[in-house]
Amino acid sequence: MIIDQLSVFSENRAGMLADITAMLAEADIDIEALTIAETAEFGVLRFIVDAPKKALSVLKLEGFVASLTPVIALNMENKPGSLARIARTLGDANISIEYLYASVAIKAGGAFVILRVEDTEGAAVLLEKSGYEAYKP
């Protein structure tokens, strides 16, 4: 349920996403999920990849500022209210969500959500006890 998320801090310029994702592709690293938070000059790219330590190494060798962060990865139903139930489970336990991003797998009929919370271990235990299944990239 707890996996490593790759975070990359980069200049916000045309072609940067292409450069970073090409580096990962050349290293045969598969991207499962991605979100970008940006400002006018810089961005933070957050990736779920199949080989986070390898990806970290590849990007650091190329001079990028990158890190691994523990996050929660959950399967969820692709139905109205699924995310609300997860958020309610955490909210009722007074666990704040710092950020999240989600993806839908159309062919598989499901979805998954990546959550960064203030208490990763506690939230993982709570969600598992509440019947949520870990997403395995």
Secondary structure by P-SEA (a helix, b strand, c coil): cbbbbbbbbbccccaaaaaaaaaaaaaccccccccccccccbbbbbbbcccaaaaaaaaaaaccccbbbbbbbbbbccccaaaaaaaaaaaaacccccccccccccccccbbbbbbcccaaaaaaaaaaabbbbbcc
